[in-house]
Amino acid sequence: MPGREWIIRSEKNNSLIVFLRAPEPGRVKTRLAGDVGDKRALTLYKSFAAATLAAADRWCDTSRSGEVLLSYYPENKLELMQDWLGRERFYLAQSGADLGRRMSNAMASAFDRGAERVVLVGTDVPQISSRHLEQAFEILHKKDVVLGPSLDGGYWLIGMNRKRFVPDIFSNVNWGSSAVFSETIGRCREYRLTRTDIEVLLDIDTLSDLEMFKRLGLKTGQ
C-alpha cells in the first residue's frame, strides 16, 4: 500500500531502491557539514535527494515494469520521511548492523517481493539520470552485477539479478574507504559473478567534492 512498508508481492520485474536518511540537521552529509554547517548540509542533502528522485521517477514513468522503493534510515522515522517525500510512495525501513547488511537486506526484500532485477542507489550523486538507470537494468538482462563507480573509489550504483543474487558481495567491505569498489570487484571474482560497469560519476561527500562539482560545471542529470 502506498505510504507504508509493503507486505504484498509486486508485479514489477525491475525494482529501484533509493537509500535515504531522514532529513535531520547534524545527521546527514556529516563530513560536508563540518565545513558548511549543519543547516547548509541539510539543504544540500535535500537537493541531491531531489535530483536522485527526479531521475528515479522519470525512469519509472518510462519503464513498463519498474517501481521505485525508498529505503530509509533510521527505521523509526517513517512519518518524517512521509512528511518530506509524500505518502504516495513505497517505503522500506533499513535493517542491519552496518551499511553492507542494510543494502543486502533491502535487495533481499525486493527479490522476495518478486523482482527479477534490483538496482540500488544513494543520494550523493546529483548527476544521476534516468539514462543511467535504464542502462543499469538493461545490463542485468545479461550480467549478474552492474556497478556505477565513483571518483572516490566507491560506487554510486549497484545492481544484481535474482538468479545470481549473492548477499556476501556486501560482506567484508571497508565502507567509506577508497577501497570499496576494488573490494566489491574482488567479491564478484570470488563468486564468479559476471559484471559490467557504467559511467564513473562524482560522489559528493566533502567540501572539495562540492567545489569540484561546481568548478567542472556539472549539473543534475534527471
C-alpha atoms as one frame of an Amber mdcrd trajectory, in Angstrom:
protein
   0.000   0.000   0.000   1.443   3.412  -0.852   2.856   5.286   2.095   3.525
   2.128   4.069   6.058  -0.659   4.044   4.900  -3.259   1.571   3.744  -6.707
   2.591   2.478  -7.970  -0.761   4.257  -9.238  -3.848   4.832  -6.914  -6.730
   4.089  -7.475 -10.402   7.085  -5.339 -11.365  10.227  -7.062 -12.656  12.597
  -4.144 -12.034  12.934  -2.595  -8.581  14.962   0.552  -7.993  15.871   1.094
  -4.349  16.869   4.591  -3.248  18.772   4.674   0.049  17.911   7.725   2.164
  18.479   9.098   5.641  15.783  11.014   7.494  16.344  14.760   6.911  17.640
  15.814  10.320  20.278  18.531  10.885  23.564  17.096  12.084  22.730  13.599
  10.846  23.095  13.963   7.067  26.183  14.838   4.994  28.185  14.985   8.229
  31.598  15.312   6.567  30.345  18.181   4.448  28.634  19.733   7.471  31.997
  20.097   9.181  32.837  22.798   6.616  29.494  24.312   5.622  27.433  23.799
   8.796  24.512  21.517   9.568  21.844  23.738   8.033  23.612  24.129   4.690
  24.484  20.412   4.629  20.821  19.540   5.141  19.795  21.855   2.310  22.358
  20.250   0.007  21.276  16.760   1.056  17.661  17.528   0.188  18.760  18.986
  -3.142  20.800  15.893  -4.026  17.933  13.632  -2.938  15.520  15.612  -5.121
  17.817  15.164  -8.132  18.043  11.422  -7.480  14.294  11.014  -7.086  13.636
  13.068 -10.225  15.810  10.663 -12.196  14.175   7.673 -10.495  10.659   8.903
 -11.227  11.498   9.670 -14.835  12.921   6.169 -15.264   9.827   4.679 -13.635
   7.488   6.713 -15.837   9.116   5.313 -18.979   9.544   1.757 -17.706   6.770
  -0.737 -18.271   7.911  -2.974 -15.455   9.641  -0.712 -12.942   8.981   0.572
  -9.437  10.806   2.888  -7.046  11.243   1.852  -3.415  12.515   4.272  -0.765
  14.666   2.587   1.856  15.081   4.897   4.833  17.186   5.121   7.991  16.737
   5.208  10.964  13.883   2.750  10.947  11.695   4.772  13.331  11.492   7.802
  11.005   8.732   6.732   8.618   6.454   9.653   9.499   9.265  12.155   8.961
  10.058  10.563   5.584   6.411  10.739   4.541   6.157  14.372   5.603   9.195
  15.090   3.444   8.548  12.978   0.337   4.838  12.239   0.492   2.628   9.332
   1.405   2.083   8.053  -2.123   5.432   6.296  -2.250   6.607   2.869  -1.162
   8.836   2.855   1.921  11.061   0.203   3.469  12.964   0.677   6.717  16.632
  -0.225   6.513  17.705  -3.018   8.839  21.123  -4.365   9.679  24.198  -3.699
  11.788  26.162  -1.880   9.089  25.735  -0.369   5.623  26.559  -3.604   3.846
  23.980  -5.576   5.805  21.362  -2.890   5.242  21.990  -2.908   1.490  21.900
  -6.690   1.352  18.653  -6.850   3.339  16.995  -4.212   1.162  17.882  -6.095
  -2.015  16.713  -9.377  -0.498  13.370  -7.778   0.390  12.888  -6.574  -3.184
  13.702 -10.017  -4.565  11.368 -11.651  -2.043   8.685  -9.295  -3.259   9.047
 -10.652  -6.777  11.626  -8.500  -8.585  13.862 -10.153 -11.178  16.390  -7.307
 -11.215  17.217  -4.852  -8.423  19.307  -1.683  -8.605  20.268   0.309  -5.525
  21.479   3.924  -5.440  22.178   6.537  -2.805  21.696  10.290  -2.932  25.292
  11.571  -3.133  25.465  11.797  -6.942  23.248  14.581  -8.323  24.495  13.806
 -11.856  22.442  10.620 -11.911  19.979  10.426 -14.784  17.182   8.161 -15.917
  19.513   7.100 -18.738  21.955   5.653 -16.193  19.164   3.699 -14.545  17.807
   2.392 -17.824  21.308   1.284 -18.791  21.842  -0.496 -15.483  18.654  -2.531
 -15.737  19.384  -3.390 -19.356  22.795  -4.751 -18.360  21.179  -7.009 -15.761
  19.389  -8.877 -18.542  22.800 -10.278 -19.487  25.104  -9.839 -16.487  24.962
 -10.797 -12.810  26.126  -7.459 -11.437  26.246  -3.849 -12.587  28.311  -1.187
 -10.816  28.493   2.579 -11.136  31.983   3.565  -9.897  32.564   6.885  -8.166
  35.706   9.001  -8.307  36.448   8.446  -4.607  36.956   4.697  -5.005  33.459
   3.657  -4.032  30.380   3.150  -6.139  27.184   5.135  -6.538  25.095   2.294
  -8.013  24.958  -1.455  -7.625  22.539  -3.880  -9.220  22.051  -7.636  -9.235
  19.642 -10.098 -10.778  17.623 -12.685  -8.931  19.330 -15.744 -10.414  22.762
 -14.779  -9.107  21.979 -12.719  -6.027  24.863 -13.173  -3.581  24.356 -11.305
  -0.279  28.039 -11.828   0.589  29.007  -9.292  -2.063  28.322  -6.740   0.680
  30.385  -8.533   3.343  33.920  -7.668   4.476  33.915  -4.307   2.704  35.576
  -1.261   4.290  32.635   1.092   3.835  33.574   4.730   3.497  37.084   3.947
   2.277  38.637   4.345  -1.170  38.790   0.539  -1.458  35.031  -0.125  -1.648
  34.921  -0.530  -5.427  38.021  -2.721  -5.667  36.903  -4.896  -2.755  33.488
  -5.347  -4.351  35.124  -6.372  -7.619  37.085  -8.922  -5.600  33.866 -10.335
  -4.190  32.454 -10.602  -7.707  35.514 -12.559  -8.814  35.348 -14.770  -5.737
  31.794 -15.799  -6.582  32.397 -15.785 -10.345  29.780 -13.140 -10.980  29.767
 -11.508 -14.397  29.906  -7.712 -14.204  29.653  -4.558 -16.273  30.452  -1.045
 -15.059  28.684   2.108 -16.185  29.810   5.736 -16.115  32.122   6.980 -13.362
  30.437   9.867 -11.505  31.366  12.261  -8.722  30.171  11.296  -5.253  29.740
  14.481  -3.182  30.738  13.824   0.425  33.138  16.659   1.227  33.630  20.354
   0.552  36.332  19.552  -2.011  33.845  17.278  -3.828  31.281  20.080  -3.869
  33.845  22.578  -5.144  34.864  20.162  -7.900  31.224  19.730  -8.895  30.878
  23.492  -9.259  34.297  24.014 -10.889  33.605  21.423 -13.589  30.213  22.953
 -14.277  28.464  19.668 -13.621  24.691  19.623 -13.457  21.993  17.330 -12.160
  21.111  14.555 -14.601  17.399  13.700 -14.459
